[in-house]
Amino acid sequence: MFVIIGIVVTMVGIMVGYIMHHGNIGVLIQINEFIILGACGFGSFLAANGMKNLTGAIKGVLGLLKPDPFTSTAYNDLLKMMYQLFNVARKEGLLGLEKHIEKPEESDIMKNYPGFLANHHASAFLCDTLKVILTGSVGPHDLSEMMELDLEAAHKEAGIPAEAIQTVGDAMPGFGIVACVLGVIITMGKIGGEAAEIGHSVAAAMVGTFLGILLAYGIFAPMARAMQLRLAAEGQYMNCIRFALFSFARGESPITCVEFARRNIEPSVRPGFAEMEAAVKDNKAA
């Protein structure tokens, strides 16, 4: 949401400053320049990234309109849920986890945390890794490498839309110059005509450069950066699960497992140890 607010503030500030200099808003409305920049931006994005990543980019941008899901509450819920699962394994043995990880949406534990279940990547990662642990055929360090490979591949794929938007944003000033040069070419054909007409034609051509720079640094760059930060937050959430599972695979106690996970959380949203201990042992989790 703050991405939209920031972009709106940028646009309003530019327009207000322009009007204060007695600028004419109508001069900036050059449909032909919009068409050139829009077609160049869309065409280059599609050529470089394909339809799959175009869809991913649209979803990523729309996702910025939603609140950040990786809050302190989300982390508290994650720690509580993992503590309860690890406690089941401690009391009932590893086979006691089977009913929870085969159908997580029906699990007496997991269904109490709909925010976690809504994150399909996180729930699949947790359940699939626990299934591997249940087989007993993979050592802790091999399991750690397996999880790292999984997260690295997922992170790389998820980062493509943000990189694609940043690349198009970097190209927009160049496309703006293309639009401007085309306008200058048209203007050269009017040499010898009315000075006012030539001036209007030059101004229309310059709008292309203006729009290209504005789109690059006022819209595309902030969106790409916001998507990268959201991706980094998701990566930290996934690593929180990873370190807890690694500790669990080594046979450590449930509270130690979630403490490993807690230490991986960014300090701004990380619960204190006492707060975490009280949370995970609530509702008879112990």
C-alpha positions as CSV (number, residue, x, y, z in Angstrom):
1,M,0.0,0.0,0.0
2,F,2.8,2.4,0.8
3,V,4.2,1.8,-2.7
4,I,1.0,3.3,-4.1
5,I,1.0,6.2,-1.6
6,G,4.7,7.0,-2.5
7,I,4.0,7.0,-6.2
8,V,1.0,9.2,-5.8
9,V,3.0,11.6,-3.7
10,T,5.7,11.7,-6.4
11,M,3.2,12.4,-9.2
12,V,1.3,15.0,-7.2
13,G,4.5,16.8,-6.2
14,I,5.7,16.9,-9.8
15,M,2.3,18.2,-11.1
16,V,2.0,20.8,-8.3
17,G,5.5,22.1,-9.0
18,Y,4.9,22.2,-12.7
19,I,1.6,24.2,-12.2
20,M,3.4,26.6,-9.8
21,H,5.8,27.3,-12.7
22,H,2.7,28.2,-14.7
23,G,3.0,25.0,-16.7
24,N,0.1,23.8,-19.0
25,I,-1.0,20.3,-18.1
26,G,-2.5,19.9,-21.5
27,V,1.0,20.0,-23.1
28,L,1.9,16.9,-21.2
29,I,-1.0,14.9,-22.6
30,Q,0.7,13.5,-25.7
31,I,-1.1,10.3,-26.6
32,N,1.4,9.4,-29.3
33,E,4.3,9.5,-26.7
34,F,2.2,7.4,-24.4
35,I,1.7,4.8,-27.1
36,I,5.4,4.7,-28.0
37,L,6.6,4.3,-24.4
38,G,3.8,1.8,-23.5
39,A,4.4,-0.3,-26.6
40,C,8.2,-0.3,-26.1
41,G,7.9,-1.2,-22.4
42,F,5.4,-3.9,-22.9
43,G,7.0,-5.4,-26.0
44,S,10.5,-5.5,-24.5
45,F,9.2,-7.1,-21.3
46,L,7.3,-9.7,-23.2
47,A,10.2,-10.4,-25.5
48,A,12.7,-10.8,-22.6
49,N,10.5,-12.6,-20.1
50,G,7.6,-14.4,-21.8
51,M,4.0,-14.6,-20.8
52,K,4.7,-16.7,-17.6
53,N,6.8,-14.0,-16.1
54,L,4.4,-11.3,-17.3
55,T,1.7,-13.0,-15.3
56,G,4.1,-13.3,-12.3
57,A,5.0,-9.6,-12.5
58,I,1.3,-8.6,-12.5
59,K,0.6,-10.8,-9.5
60,G,3.7,-9.4,-7.7
61,V,2.6,-5.8,-8.3
62,L,-1.0,-6.6,-7.1
63,G,0.5,-8.3,-4.1
64,L,2.1,-4.9,-3.1
65,L,-1.5,-3.6,-2.5
66,K,-1.9,-6.1,0.4
67,P,-0.3,-5.7,3.8
68,D,3.0,-7.4,4.5
69,P,2.0,-10.9,5.7
70,F,5.3,-11.5,7.5
71,T,4.5,-9.6,10.7
72,S,5.4,-10.4,14.3
73,T,2.0,-12.1,14.7
74,A,2.8,-14.3,11.7
75,Y,6.1,-15.3,13.2
76,N,4.5,-16.0,16.6
77,D,2.0,-18.3,15.0
78,L,4.7,-20.1,13.0
79,L,6.8,-20.7,16.2
80,K,3.7,-21.9,18.1
81,M,2.7,-24.3,15.3
82,M,6.2,-25.8,14.9
83,Y,6.6,-26.2,18.7
84,Q,3.3,-28.1,18.8
85,L,4.3,-30.3,15.9
86,F,7.7,-31.1,17.4
87,N,6.0,-31.8,20.8
88,V,3.8,-34.4,19.0
89,A,7.0,-36.1,17.7
90,R,8.5,-36.0,21.2
91,K,5.4,-37.6,22.9
92,E,4.1,-39.9,20.1
93,G,7.2,-40.5,18.0
94,L,7.8,-39.4,14.5
95,L,4.9,-41.4,13.2
96,G,2.6,-39.2,15.2
97,L,3.4,-36.4,12.7
98,E,2.1,-38.4,9.8
99,K,-1.6,-37.5,10.2
100,H,-0.6,-33.8,10.4
101,I,1.7,-33.6,7.4
102,E,-0.3,-35.8,4.9
103,K,-3.3,-33.5,4.9
104,P,-2.2,-30.3,6.7
105,E,-5.6,-28.6,6.1
106,E,-7.2,-31.3,8.2
107,S,-4.5,-31.3,10.9
108,D,-5.8,-30.5,14.4
109,I,-2.7,-28.3,14.8
110,M,-2.2,-26.7,11.4
111,K,-5.8,-25.8,10.8
112,N,-5.6,-23.4,13.7
113,Y,-3.1,-21.3,11.7
114,P,-4.9,-20.4,8.4
115,G,-2.3,-17.7,7.6
116,F,0.4,-20.4,7.4
117,L,-1.8,-22.7,5.4
118,A,-2.5,-19.9,2.9
119,N,1.2,-19.7,2.2
120,H,1.4,-22.8,0.0
121,H,5.1,-22.7,-0.5
122,A,5.7,-22.6,3.3
123,S,3.3,-25.3,4.1
124,A,4.6,-27.6,1.3
125,F,8.2,-27.0,2.4
126,L,7.5,-27.8,6.0
127,C,5.4,-30.9,5.3
128,D,7.7,-32.3,2.5
129,T,10.7,-31.9,4.7
130,L,9.1,-33.6,7.7
131,K,8.2,-36.5,5.4
132,V,11.8,-36.8,4.5
133,I,12.7,-36.8,8.2
134,L,10.1,-39.5,8.8
135,T,11.9,-41.8,6.3
136,G,15.0,-41.7,8.5
137,S,17.2,-42.2,5.5
138,V,18.7,-38.6,5.3
139,G,21.1,-37.3,7.8
140,P,20.7,-33.8,9.3
141,H,23.5,-32.2,7.2
142,D,22.3,-33.8,4.0
143,L,18.8,-32.6,4.9
144,S,20.1,-29.0,5.4
145,E,21.7,-29.1,2.0
146,M,18.5,-30.4,0.5
147,M,16.5,-27.6,2.1
148,E,19.0,-25.0,1.0
149,L,18.8,-26.2,-2.6
150,D,15.0,-26.0,-2.4
151,L,14.9,-22.5,-1.1
152,E,17.6,-21.3,-3.4
153,A,15.7,-22.5,-6.5
154,A,12.4,-21.1,-5.2
155,H,14.0,-17.7,-4.4
156,K,15.6,-17.5,-7.8
157,E,12.3,-18.2,-9.6
158,A,10.3,-15.8,-7.3
159,G,12.9,-13.0,-8.0
160,I,12.4,-13.0,-11.8
161,P,9.4,-10.6,-11.9
162,A,11.1,-8.0,-9.8
163,E,14.2,-8.2,-11.9
164,A,12.1,-8.0,-15.0
165,I,10.3,-4.8,-13.8
166,Q,13.7,-3.3,-12.8
167,T,15.1,-4.0,-16.3
168,V,12.2,-2.4,-18.1
169,G,12.4,0.6,-15.7
170,D,16.1,0.9,-16.6
171,A,15.2,0.9,-20.3
172,M,12.5,3.6,-20.0
173,P,14.8,6.6,-20.3
174,G,16.1,5.1,-23.5
175,F,12.6,4.6,-24.8
176,G,11.9,8.1,-23.9
177,I,14.8,9.3,-26.0
178,V,13.5,7.2,-28.9
179,A,10.1,8.9,-28.6
180,C,11.8,12.3,-28.3
181,V,14.0,11.7,-31.4
182,L,10.9,10.7,-33.4
183,G,9.3,14.0,-32.3
184,V,12.4,15.9,-33.4
185,I,12.3,14.2,-36.8
186,I,8.7,15.4,-37.2
187,T,9.7,18.9,-36.0
188,M,12.5,19.1,-38.6
189,G,9.9,18.8,-41.3
190,K,8.2,21.9,-40.0
191,I,11.3,24.1,-40.2
192,G,10.3,27.4,-41.9
193,G,6.8,27.3,-40.6
194,E,5.2,29.2,-37.7
195,A,7.5,29.6,-34.7
196,A,4.7,28.7,-32.3
197,E,3.9,25.5,-34.2
198,I,7.6,24.5,-34.1
199,G,7.8,25.2,-30.4
200,H,4.7,23.1,-29.7
201,S,6.2,20.2,-31.7
202,V,9.5,20.4,-29.8
203,A,7.6,20.5,-26.5
204,A,5.6,17.5,-27.5
205,A,8.8,15.6,-28.4
206,M,10.4,16.5,-25.0
207,V,7.4,14.9,-23.2
208,G,8.7,11.5,-24.3
209,T,12.0,12.1,-22.5
210,F,10.2,13.4,-19.4
211,L,7.8,10.4,-19.3
212,G,10.6,7.9,-19.8
213,I,12.7,9.3,-16.8
214,L,9.6,9.7,-14.6
215,L,8.4,6.1,-15.3
216,A,11.9,4.7,-14.7
217,Y,12.7,6.4,-11.3
218,G,9.2,7.3,-10.1
219,I,7.2,4.1,-10.8
220,F,9.2,1.1,-12.0
221,A,12.2,1.4,-9.6
222,P,10.1,1.8,-6.4
223,M,7.8,-1.1,-7.5
224,A,10.8,-3.4,-8.2
225,R,12.5,-2.4,-4.9
226,A,9.2,-3.1,-2.9
227,M,8.9,-6.5,-4.6
228,Q,12.5,-7.4,-3.7
229,L,11.9,-6.4,-0.1
230,R,8.7,-8.5,0.0
231,L,10.7,-11.4,-1.5
232,A,13.5,-11.0,1.1
233,A,10.9,-11.1,3.9
234,E,9.4,-14.3,2.5
235,G,12.9,-15.7,2.3
236,Q,13.5,-15.0,5.9
237,Y,10.2,-16.6,6.8
238,M,11.2,-19.7,4.9
239,N,14.7,-19.8,6.6
240,C,12.9,-19.6,9.9
241,I,11.2,-22.9,9.1
242,R,14.5,-24.3,7.7
243,F,16.5,-23.8,10.8
244,A,13.8,-25.2,13.0
245,L,13.6,-28.3,10.9
246,F,17.4,-28.7,10.9
247,S,17.5,-28.5,14.7
248,F,14.6,-31.0,14.9
249,A,16.4,-33.4,12.6
250,R,19.4,-33.3,15.0
251,G,17.1,-34.5,17.8
252,E,17.0,-31.3,19.8
253,S,14.1,-30.4,22.1
254,P,11.1,-28.5,20.7
255,I,11.9,-25.3,22.6
256,T,15.5,-25.4,21.2
257,C,14.2,-26.0,17.7
258,V,11.9,-22.9,17.8
259,E,14.7,-20.9,19.4
260,F,16.9,-21.6,16.4
261,A,14.1,-20.4,14.2
262,R,13.5,-17.3,16.4
263,R,17.2,-16.2,16.1
264,N,16.8,-16.0,12.3
265,I,13.9,-13.5,12.5
266,E,14.6,-9.8,11.8
267,P,15.0,-8.0,15.1
268,S,12.1,-5.5,14.3
269,V,9.6,-8.4,14.3
270,R,11.4,-10.9,16.4
271,P,9.6,-11.9,19.7
272,G,11.8,-12.0,22.8
273,F,12.6,-15.4,24.3
274,A,10.3,-15.0,27.2
275,E,7.5,-13.9,24.9
276,M,8.1,-16.8,22.6
277,E,8.2,-19.3,25.5
278,A,4.9,-18.0,26.8
279,A,3.3,-18.1,23.4
280,V,4.4,-21.6,22.4
281,K,3.4,-23.1,25.7
282,D,0.0,-21.4,25.6
283,N,-3.2,-23.4,24.9
284,K,-1.6,-26.5,26.4
285,A,1.0,-26.7,23.6
286,A,3.5,-28.1,26.1
